[in-house]
Amino acid sequence: MGLVGNSPMSLLLILAIVLLVFGPGKLKHLGRDLGEALKQFRGAIKEEPKEEHEDK
């Protein structure tokens, strides 16, 4: 099947490569930053634009 598929073996290989490139300490910070960014993104999506509703 190749590396393009979603097999668990290919995901483990990608995780191992990322771990080797960034190291465990940097990976921890990257995960935390990514989680915070997703949290802020979800919060921004849930907010309704107030300016558009006031004009109408």
C-alpha distances in whole Angstrom, upper triangle without the diagonal:
4,7,8,7,10,9,12,11,10,13,15,14,15,18,19,19,22,24,24,25,27,29,30,33,32,28,31,33,30,29,33,33,30,32,35,34,32,35,37,35,35,39,39,38,40,43,45,46,50,51,50,52,55,55,55
4,6,6,10,9,12,10,8,12,14,12,13,16,17,16,19,21,21,22,24,26,27,30,29,26,29,31,28,27,31,31,28,30,33,32,30,34,36,34,34,38,38,37,39,42,44,45,49,50,49,51,54,55,55
4,6,8,8,10,9,6,9,11,9,9,13,14,13,15,18,18,18,21,22,24,27,25,22,25,27,24,23,27,27,25,26,30,28,27,30,32,30,31,35,35,34,36,39,41,42,46,47,46,48,51,52,52
4,7,9,12,11,8,10,13,12,11,14,16,15,16,19,20,20,22,24,25,28,26,23,26,27,24,23,27,27,24,25,29,27,25,29,31,28,29,33,33,31,34,37,38,40,43,44,44,45,49,49,49
4,6,9,10,7,9,12,12,12,15,17,17,18,20,22,22,24,25,26,29,27,24,26,28,25,24,27,27,24,25,29,27,25,29,31,28,29,32,33,31,33,36,38,40,43,45,44,45,49,49,49
4,6,8,7,7,10,11,11,13,15,16,17,19,21,21,22,24,24,27,25,22,24,26,23,21,24,25,22,23,26,25,23,26,28,26,26,30,31,29,31,34,36,38,41,43,42,44,47,48,48
4,5,5,7,9,10,11,13,15,16,17,19,20,22,23,24,23,27,26,22,24,27,24,22,26,27,24,24,28,27,25,28,31,29,29,32,34,32,34,37,39,41,45,46,46,47,50,51,51
4,6,5,6,9,10,10,12,14,15,16,18,20,21,21,21,24,24,20,22,24,22,20,24,25,22,23,26,26,24,27,30,28,28,32,33,32,33,37,39,41,45,47,46,47,50,52,52
4,5,5,6,9,10,11,12,14,15,17,18,20,20,20,24,23,20,22,25,23,21,25,26,24,25,28,28,27,29,32,31,31,34,36,34,36,39,42,44,47,49,49,50,53,54,55
4,5,5,6,9,10,11,12,14,15,17,18,19,20,23,22,19,21,24,21,20,24,25,22,23,27,26,25,28,30,29,29,33,34,32,35,38,40,42,45,47,46,48,51,52,52
4,5,5,6,9,10,11,12,14,15,16,17,17,20,19,16,18,20,18,17,20,21,19,20,23,23,21,24,27,26,26,29,30,29,31,34,37,39,42,44,44,45,48,49,50
4,5,5,6,9,10,10,12,14,15,15,15,19,18,15,17,20,18,17,20,22,20,21,24,24,23,26,28,28,28,31,33,32,34,37,39,41,45,46,46,48,51,52,53
4,5,5,6,9,10,11,12,14,15,16,19,18,15,18,21,19,18,22,23,21,22,26,25,25,28,30,29,30,33,34,33,36,38,41,42,46,48,47,49,52,53,54
4,5,5,6,9,10,11,12,13,14,17,16,13,16,18,16,15,19,20,18,19,23,22,21,25,27,26,27,30,31,30,33,35,38,39,43,44,44,46,48,50,50
4,5,5,6,9,10,11,11,11,14,14,10,13,15,13,13,16,17,16,17,21,21,20,23,25,25,25,28,30,29,32,34,37,38,42,44,44,45,48,49,50
4,5,5,6,9,10,10,11,14,14,11,14,17,15,15,19,20,19,20,23,24,23,26,28,28,29,32,33,33,35,38,41,42,45,47,47,49,51,53,54
4,5,5,6,9,10,12,15,13,12,15,17,15,15,19,20,18,21,24,23,23,26,28,28,29,32,33,33,35,38,40,41,45,46,46,48,51,52,53
4,5,5,6,8,9,12,10,8,12,13,11,12,15,16,15,17,20,20,20,23,25,24,26,29,29,30,32,34,37,38,41,43,43,45,47,49,50
4,6,5,5,6,9,9,7,10,12,11,12,15,16,16,18,20,21,21,24,26,26,27,30,31,31,34,36,39,40,43,45,45,47,49,51,52
4,6,6,8,11,11,10,13,15,14,15,18,19,19,21,23,24,25,27,29,29,31,33,34,35,37,39,42,43,46,47,48,50,52,53,55
4,6,9,11,9,9,13,14,12,14,17,17,17,20,22,22,23,26,27,27,29,31,32,33,35,37,40,41,44,45,46,48,50,51,53
4,7,8,6,6,9,10,9,11,14,14,15,17,19,19,21,23,24,25,27,29,30,31,33,35,38,38,41,43,44,46,48,49,51
4,6,6,6,9,10,11,12,14,15,16,18,20,21,22,24,26,27,28,30,31,33,35,36,40,41,43,45,46,48,50,51,53
4,6,5,6,9,10,10,12,14,15,16,19,20,21,23,25,26,27,29,30,32,33,35,38,40,42,44,45,47,49,51,52
4,5,5,7,9,10,11,13,14,16,17,19,20,22,23,25,26,28,29,31,32,34,37,38,41,43,44,46,47,49,51
4,5,5,6,9,10,11,12,14,15,16,18,20,21,22,24,26,27,29,30,32,35,36,39,40,41,43,45,47,48
4,5,5,6,9,10,10,12,14,15,16,18,20,21,22,24,26,27,29,30,34,35,38,39,40,42,44,46,47
4,5,5,6,9,10,11,12,14,16,17,19,20,21,23,25,26,27,29,33,34,37,38,40,41,43,45,46
4,5,5,6,8,10,11,12,14,15,17,18,20,21,23,24,26,27,31,32,34,36,37,39,41,42,44
4,5,5,6,9,10,10,12,14,15,16,18,20,21,22,24,26,29,30,33,34,36,37,39,41,43
4,5,5,6,9,10,11,12,14,15,16,18,20,21,23,25,28,29,32,34,35,37,39,40,42
4,5,5,6,9,10,11,12,14,15,17,19,20,21,23,27,28,30,32,34,35,37,39,40
4,5,5,6,9,10,11,12,14,15,17,18,20,21,25,26,28,30,31,33,35,36,38
4,5,5,6,9,10,10,12,14,15,16,19,20,23,25,27,29,30,32,34,36,37
4,5,5,6,9,10,11,12,14,15,17,19,22,24,26,29,30,31,33,35,36
4,5,5,6,9,10,11,12,14,16,17,20,22,24,26,28,29,31,33,34
4,5,5,6,9,10,11,12,14,16,19,20,22,24,25,27,29,31,32
4,5,5,6,9,10,11,12,14,18,19,22,24,25,26,28,30,31
4,5,5,6,9,10,11,13,16,18,21,23,24,25,27,29,30
4,5,5,6,9,10,11,14,15,18,20,21,23,24,26,28
4,5,5,6,9,10,13,14,17,19,20,21,24,25,27
4,5,5,6,9,12,14,17,20,20,21,23,25,26
4,5,5,6,10,12,15,17,18,19,21,23,24
4,5,5,8,9,12,15,15,17,19,21,22
4,6,8,10,13,15,15,16,19,21,21
4,6,9,12,15,15,15,18,20,21
4,6,9,12,12,12,15,17,18
4,6,9,9,9,12,14,14
4,6,6,7,9,11,13
4,6,5,6,9,11
4,6,5,7,9
4,6,6,7
4,6,6
4,6
4
